Amino acid sequence: MLPPGEPKWRRRKAERPGEILAAALEVFAANGYAATRLEDVAKRAGVSKGALYLYFETKEDLFRAVVGTAMGGNLAHLKDLAGAGVPFEAAVRAGVGLLARTLASDRRVSGVIRLVIVESRNLPELATIWHETVLVPALGLITGLIRTGQARGEIRPGDPRLFAMGIMGPMLLGVLWRETFEPVGAEPVDIEALAAQHLDTVLGGMRP
């Protein structure tokens, strides 16, 4: 229901950026970055190319927004856990579990990760966007949790950043396996089960 007196066109205009980003996620995941045209995204979103340009001036701007939207919920959840003082193991299990569910339930997200890996050699700006938008914030949050845990005596000595990379590594392996090897007949991998089993192992090894 619209609020009283709220014109329908105003609600529609407010929804338009989200519709464009949802369409762009589908098109990028299906076609790759280089082959994606803004007119294809506009058509999928049901808007004109001119309307798309009102919100995103370039394809790179659109891709940056897509990455931020696709992974933003996971980062926000982990940030909330870190800010709330949740114990390290509980925060990591919740944060990594949410990421695993996202990757398992939305093949478009893993498709975008694949295109970053495949196309960033020729288009390094894609790797820069992913690095700035996802990797730096995520590793920073987990590294901070580990450093705090070490100060409390909950985690054994070691490089916090390397610990953080070890925690996240199987997520990347799961995506690579699903996007590269499953299409040619490899046995599927359960990303959520992979994450849970890995955390049981790695968190046990990080305790004093």
C-alpha positions in Angstrom: 0.0 0.0 0.0 1.2 3.5 -0.8 1.2 6.1 2.0 -1.8 8.4 1.8 -1.2 11.0 -0.9 1.9 9.3 -2.3 1.7 9.3 -6.1 2.3 6.0 -7.8 4.9 7.4 -10.1 7.0 8.5 -7.1 7.0 5.0 -5.6 7.9 3.6 -9.0 10.8 6.0 -9.4 12.1 5.1 -5.9 12.1 1.4 -6.8 13.9 1.9 -10.1 17.5 1.7 -9.0 16.9 -1.6 -7.2 15.2 -3.0 -10.3 18.2 -1.9 -12.4 20.7 -3.5 -10.0 18.8 -6.8 -9.9 18.7 -6.9 -13.7 22.3 -6.0 -13.9 23.3 -8.8 -11.5 21.5 -11.3 -13.8 23.0 -9.9 -17.0 26.6 -9.6 -15.6 26.4 -13.2 -14.2 25.1 -14.6 -17.5 27.1 -12.7 -20.1 30.3 -11.6 -18.3 31.4 -8.0 -17.9 32.9 -7.3 -21.3 29.9 -8.7 -23.2 27.3 -6.9 -21.1 25.8 -3.8 -22.7 23.9 -1.2 -20.8 21.0 -1.5 -23.2 20.7 -5.2 -22.3 20.5 -4.2 -18.6 17.9 -1.5 -19.3 15.8 -4.0 -21.4 15.9 -6.6 -18.6 15.0 -3.9 -16.0 12.1 -2.6 -18.2 13.5 0.9 -18.4 15.0 3.0 -21.2 18.7 3.3 -21.6 18.3 7.0 -20.9 16.6 6.2 -17.6 19.5 3.9 -16.7 22.0 6.7 -17.3 20.1 8.8 -14.7 21.3 6.5 -12.0 24.6 5.0 -13.4 26.8 7.0 -15.8 29.0 4.1 -16.8 29.1 0.3 -16.9 31.9 0.4 -14.2 29.6 2.5 -11.9 26.8 0.0 -12.4 29.1 -3.0 -11.7 30.5 -1.3 -8.5 26.9 -0.8 -7.3 26.0 -4.4 -8.2 28.9 -5.8 -6.2 28.1 -3.6 -3.2 24.4 -4.6 -3.3 25.2 -8.3 -3.7 27.6 -8.5 -0.8 26.5 -5.5 1.3 24.1 -7.5 3.5 26.9 -9.9 4.5 29.3 -7.2 5.3 26.7 -5.2 7.3 25.8 -8.3 9.3 29.4 -9.0 10.2 30.0 -5.3 11.1 27.0 -5.4 13.4 28.4 -8.6 15.1 31.8 -7.0 15.5 30.3 -3.8 16.9 28.1 -5.7 19.4 31.0 -7.4 21.0 29.8 -10.9 20.1 32.5 -13.6 21.0 34.9 -14.3 18.1 33.7 -17.8 17.3 30.1 -17.0 17.4 30.6 -13.9 15.2 32.7 -15.8 12.6 30.2 -18.7 12.5 27.3 -16.3 11.9 29.1 -14.2 9.4 30.6 -17.0 7.3 27.4 -19.0 7.6 25.5 -16.1 6.1 28.0 -15.8 3.3 27.8 -19.5 2.5 24.0 -19.3 2.4 24.2 -16.4 0.0 26.6 -18.2 -2.3 24.5 -21.4 -2.1 21.2 -19.8 -2.8 22.0 -17.2 -5.4 24.0 -18.5 -8.4 24.2 -15.0 -9.8 26.6 -13.9 -7.0 29.0 -16.7 -7.7 28.7 -15.9 -11.4 29.9 -12.4 -10.7 32.8 -13.7 -8.7 33.7 -16.0 -11.6 33.7 -13.1 -14.1 36.0 -11.0 -11.8 38.5 -13.9 -11.8 38.2 -14.6 -15.5 38.1 -11.1 -16.9 40.2 -9.1 -14.4 43.5 -10.0 -16.3 42.3 -7.8 -19.2 40.1 -5.6 -17.1 42.0 -4.9 -13.8 39.4 -2.4 -12.8 37.1 -5.3 -12.0 39.6 -6.7 -9.5 40.0 -3.3 -8.0 36.2 -2.9 -7.5 36.0 -6.3 -5.8 39.0 -5.7 -3.7 37.8 -2.3 -2.5 34.2 -3.2 -2.1 34.3 -6.7 -0.6 37.8 -8.0 0.2 39.2 -5.0 2.2 36.1 -4.5 4.4 35.6 -8.3 5.0 39.2 -9.1 5.8 39.4 -6.0 7.9 36.4 -6.9 10.0 37.5 -10.5 10.5 41.1 -9.5 11.2 39.9 -7.0 13.8 37.8 -9.7 15.5 40.9 -12.0 15.5 43.1 -9.3 16.9 40.6 -8.6 19.7 40.3 -12.4 20.4 44.1 -12.7 20.7 44.2 -9.8 23.2 41.6 -11.6 25.3 43.6 -14.8 25.1 40.8 -16.6 23.1 43.0 -17.2 20.0 46.6 -18.4 19.8 49.4 -16.1 18.5 49.7 -15.7 14.8 49.2 -13.2 11.9 45.6 -12.1 12.2 45.3 -11.3 8.5 46.6 -14.8 7.5 44.1 -16.4 10.0 41.3 -14.3 8.3 42.4 -15.4 4.8 42.5 -19.1 6.0 38.9 -18.8 7.3 37.6 -17.3 4.0 39.6 -19.5 1.6 37.2 -22.4 1.2 34.4 -20.0 0.2 36.5 -19.1 -2.9 37.3 -22.7 -3.6 33.6 -23.7 -3.4 32.7 -21.0 -5.9 35.5 -21.9 -8.3 34.5 -25.6 -8.0 30.9 -24.9 -8.7 31.4 -22.4 -11.5 34.3 -24.2 -13.3 34.1 -28.0 -12.6 30.5 -28.8 -11.9 29.5 -27.7 -15.5 31.8 -30.3 -16.9 30.5 -33.1 -14.7 32.3 -32.8 -11.4 30.4 -33.9 -8.2 28.7 -30.9 -6.8 29.9 -29.4 -3.5 27.6 -28.2 -0.7 29.1 -24.8 0.1 27.2 -24.5 3.4 28.4 -27.9 4.6 32.0 -27.0 3.4 31.9 -23.8 5.4 30.6 -25.5 8.5 33.1 -28.3 8.5 36.0 -26.0 7.7 35.0 -23.7 10.6 34.9 -26.7 13.0 38.5 -27.5 11.9 40.1 -24.1 11.7 38.5 -22.6 14.8 39.7 -25.5 16.8 43.2 -25.0 15.6 43.1 -21.3 16.4 42.3 -21.8 20.1 45.2 -21.5 22.6 
